[in-house]
């Protein structure tokens, strides 16, 4: 298989979303006026903890998908909740670069997710219940990728009691995908 031919002069680079994709998705799952805006603590202590433990979740608002195999502009269509809020929630698993390694593969077909800053603890009742990592999507390949306005908050569970019971805490992640409007995004938001 030879190298891919360059795109025609009047076409955008392949890592840009197709022109037909639209951020304004019609709300179909929730009644007007209702929003799904859980706090970081609620995301980790309720949704992610129940998912990791295999327990049912009362309100099935978060789809499970292979988050790192999809470009961000394809993810809204996979969301359970259709919304105009430009934020979507997903359960996923970490895709390791190497079978026995600890490095996570966050490359998609058209770009990659790059971490910004350090992981931040999510604290509830003076106890760390999870960790939050912020990532930004870059189109193209590292190190010359172009920053986009797609942001991901990746949540991991850190529950010592569950770990003592033998529950695999890193079996699932919870990811919040956001599309920022304009260039005003600052790392660590």
Secondary structure as UniProt FT lines:
FT   TURN            9..10
FT   TURN            14..15
FT   TURN            19..20
FT   TURN            32..33
FT   HELIX           40..42
FT   HELIX           43..48
FT   HELIX           49..53
FT   STRAND          63..64
FT   HELIX           67..69
FT   HELIX           72..75
FT   HELIX           76..78
FT   STRAND          87..92
FT   TURN            99..100
FT   STRAND          111..115
FT   STRAND          120..124
FT   TURN            125..126
FT   STRAND          127..139
FT   TURN            142..143
FT   STRAND          146..157
FT   HELIX           160..164
FT   TURN            165..166
FT   HELIX           169..171
FT   STRAND          173..179
FT   TURN            187..188
//
